[in-house]
Amino acid sequence: MWSAIGRAHQGPVAAIRSTPGFVAICHTSSSRFGVACNSSAFTSHSSLYHNGRFVRALHTSRMQRDDAEGEEDPRKAPRDSDSCDLLIIGAGPSGLGAAIKAKQLAAANGKELRVCVLEKGAEVGMHILSGAALEPRALTELFPDWKEKGAPLNQPVTSDSFVWLTESRSFRLPTPPQMHNEGNYVASLSNLCKWLGDQATELGVEIYPGTPAAEVLYHEDGSVKGVATVDRGISKNGQLKDSFSRGFELHAPVTLFSEGCRGSLTKKLTEKFKLREECGPQTFGLGIKELWQVDNKHYTPGKVVHTTGWPMDMSTYGGSWMYHLENNLISIGFVIGLDYKNPHLNPYREFQRFKHHPFISKFLEGGTPVAYGARALVEGGFQAIPKLTFPGGALIGDCAGFLNVPKIKGSHTAMKSGMLAAEAAYDALTKGDSPPSEKAPLDLKDYPARLKESWVWSELHRERNIRPAMSHFGTLGGIAYSALDTFVLRGKAPWTFKHAPGGDHGALEPAEKHKPVEYPKPDGKLSFPLLESVSRSGTNHPDNQECHLRIVDPTIPTEVNLKKYAGPESRYCPAGVYEYVDSKLVINYQNCVHCKTCDIKDPTQNINWVTPEEGGPLYAN
């Protein structure tokens, strides 16, 4: 099957997978650069992205399959390797912010610094999904002249409202100070990251898209050496194709991990270096988004609306956003805390029925949905920030957990964390007489200190009690406490609430404790079948590549998940990846939008999300 490696425009079609007889068709992209790859003949190099084109390549060793007896397993063959001074995993706001800041510092001081960024998306921004109402504070620090440089922030916020919903009515509430958006912009975070990628390459940053980092490499002393990229040419049954080739290794004295929420390498680093021993448990949410093209009747450029209440019950955390972007586009979405208890709850279908509320539907009537996506969000806040550094590297951005939940923003804090880590990395790399690339692995102990002195730390500390209050006191009690904390205590309460122990997966209760939820059928105008929505994400993974959703114990889905929890993975996944057929779990991994919800919410932590060889969503806005 052909899969595209470009932006989400019209192109070859691919099937969204489901039970035989139920197939929805979606468009994958024709490449922005006119390139498409047959998965069975994918070349084993990664190209350098610069100013909208590929200009150079990192080549890996090419090991052709050999079935002769006695031959060494090609998967154990040595990899080709390269080195740089600063290695960054992930081209999101934090990773690109770090790369740009490091090169700015080097240029200002007349230093040479090789900075490389590995990105799993086939283009920068392709796997980036957000609302997004953007606070430009960190961007302004990075580029004071971002307006003159043409950053794609074109629509200022013009109004804010915060609304309580019942099943049929709406009540406007005072907008909390954290949610005021004066001076902010509604925009596409995907497009902003594309722009940041262009700025980075103009400064000399090397960005390698379509290059998933699959393994953390270590020195003999246990310090981080760098990463290895994914091997290519492994079939879905685990056999080597004729096109098999090893990934390559990239080494650096400092590796910054900016994988986003629930990064697969971050999980391994957290376990190896015990990064969560001295912090509270992390908690997550699932955000599901649609982009609508609407007429002028109810469209107000720059309008921002947030809601809480219905359709969630009073013990389940959730709420919505609606942002009126430029060009008659509306971004609308719903977030549900993944600490919910009822295994019958279906986040996607909650979002679909939410759009039928009379307060919401009037904005969408007559419009057309043009895009869909989903991603998990890090909601633990201040008390869930882990130890950030380890020998040879550090965590930045969402994989460390800098989202400000009450503010409903995280791009500014993520970008600033990357900039602070880059400052610490630059100082460590340029200290002394030896060239940066010859230095031993560095421990960026100065990075947490810089972070604690920054506005990121004070901002997250001030809001630390609001999200856990929602879990402890329910929605109404949480709103009441939030008002007290915000208007009376002003974020200076002499206490810090803890998140519930056991993680979000541990919050799920047996199905027998809850009634199944009855959802209305989609009407094809405001609400849609799941696979039709998934088709608008542009997601695709080649038919015959190794599944990236790994089941640790294959007996657990049937014996535990289905029998005890009524198969919750068939409901919490917003892409139709998991379904039970004749009491057996079927994984339609081609549908995966890389939201990581399964890795978080599976009740026995039996699903492990790893980076695929290629594929994923194609987010253009």
Buried (B, 14 or more C-beta within 10 A) or exposed (E): BBBBBBBBBEBBEBBBBBEEEEEBEBBBBBBBBEBBBEBBEBBBBBBBBBEEEBEEEBEBBBBEBBEEEEEEEBEEEEBBBBBBBBBBBBBBBBBBBBBBBBBBBBEEEEBEBBBBBBBBBBBBBBBBBBBBBBBBBBBBBBBEEBEEEEBBBBBBBBEBBBBBBEEEEBEEBEBBEBBBBEEBBBBBBBBBBBBBBBBBBEBBBBBBBBBBBBBBBBBEEEBBBBBBBBBBBBBBEEEBBEBBBBBBBBBBBBBBBBBBBBBBBBBEBBEEBEBBEEBBBBBBBBBBBBBBBBEEEBBEBBBBBBBBBBBBBEEBBBBBBBBBBBEBBBBBBBBBBBBBBBBBBBBBBBBBBBBBBEBBBEBBEEBEBBBBBBBBBBBBBBBBBBBBBBBBBBBBBBBBBBBBBBBBBBBBBBBBBBBBBBBBBBBBBBEEEEEBBEBEBBBBEBBBEBBEEBEBBEBBBBBBBBBBBBBBBBBEEBBEBBBEBBEEBEBEBEEEBBBBEEBBBBBBBEBEEBEEBEBEEBEEBBBBBBBBBBBBBBBBBBBBBBBBBEBEEEEBBBEBBBEBBBBBBBBBBBBBBBBBEEEEBBBBBBBBBBBBBBBBBBBBBBBBBBBBBBBBBBBBB
